[in-house]
């Protein structure tokens, strides 16, 4: 019975010490949150950009078909669709740039959190 109790003590100590050591500082948490949010917004912007590219290609095809058939209405509709696709693509590019900036800011905040955590640990060790 003593072997079991004394043999399990180091395991119990490791279990309690593990989560304490892996705790994140507030800066790290905020940085990770910002980074995840930036990643998800960038994915959404890239999907929107692809949608704009498809719309632009559809507009070009419609415009070309209108020219071929000498149909001014079809040609004008194609031009409008193409412009709408270009506008969506441009807006998506801007959103993607903002998301990348947010991700970069998240990395910077996380690094600052790690530095402050290390500084606090070293001050506590002295």
N, C-alpha and C positions, 0 to 999 in steps of 0.2 A: 504494500500500500504506500509506503514511504517513497519508493522508487517512482511510482506513478505521480505522486504529488510533486516531488522534487524534479522529476523529468519534465513535467508539464509547465513548471514555472518559467523557464526561458521562452517557451512558445507563447505563453500568456503575455509576457513582457513585450515580445515582438509584435503581437497583435495590437497592444495598446500604443506602442511607440510608433508604429507605421503610419497611422492616420495623422498623428501630430506632426510628424516630419514632413508629410506630403501636403500639408495645409497651404493654400494659396493666400497671398496677401490680397487686399482689396484692389490694388492696382493691377495685379495679374488677372483677377476675375473680370474687372472692367475691360482690360485689354483683350482677353479671350472673347468676351461677349461682343465687343466692337468688331473684332476680326471675323467672328462667325456671321454677324449681321452683314458685314461687307461682302463676305463670300456669297451669301444667299442673294443679296441685291445684285451682285455682279452676274450670277447665273440668270436671274430674271431679266436683266438688261440684255444679256446675250441672246436669250430666247426672243425677246422683243425685237432685237436687231435682225434676227433671222426672219421673223415675220415681216419686217419692213423690206428686207431684201426680196422676199417672195412677192410681196405686193408690187414692188418696183419692177420686177421682171414681168409680172402679169400685165402691168401698165405698158411696158415697152412692147410686149407682144400684141396687145390690143391696139396700140398706136400704129404699129407696123401693119396690122391687118386692115385698119382703117385707111391707111395710105394706099394699100394694095387694091382695096375695093372702091377707092375714091369716096369714102363715107366720112364726111366732116364730123358728124356727131360721135361716131366710134373713135375717131382720131382724138377728138377733144376729151372724151371720157378716158382714153388711154393716157393722155398727158396728165389729166387730173389724178388718176390712180398712181401714175409714176411719181408725181410730186408728193402725193400723200405717203407713199412708201419711202421716199427719200427723207421726208420730215420725220417719220417714225424712226428710221435708222439713225438719223442725226440725234434725236432725243435720247435714243437708247445708248448711243456712244457717250453722250454727256452723263447719263446715269451710271454707265460702267466706269467712267473716269472718277466720279464721285465715290463709287463703291471701292475702287482701288485705293483712293485716298483714305477712306474710312478704315480699310484693312491695314494700311500703312500706319495710320494713327494708333490703331489698336496694338500693333506690334511695338510701337514706341512706348505706349502706356504700360504694356506688359513688361518691357525691358526695364522701365523705371521702377515698376513694382518689384521686380527681381532684385534690382540694385538696392532698393530701400530695405528689402527683407534681409539681404546679405549684410547690409550695414548694421541693421538692428541685431542680427545674430552675432556679428563680430563684437559689437558693443556689449552685448549680454555675456559674451564669453570672457571678456576682460575683467 
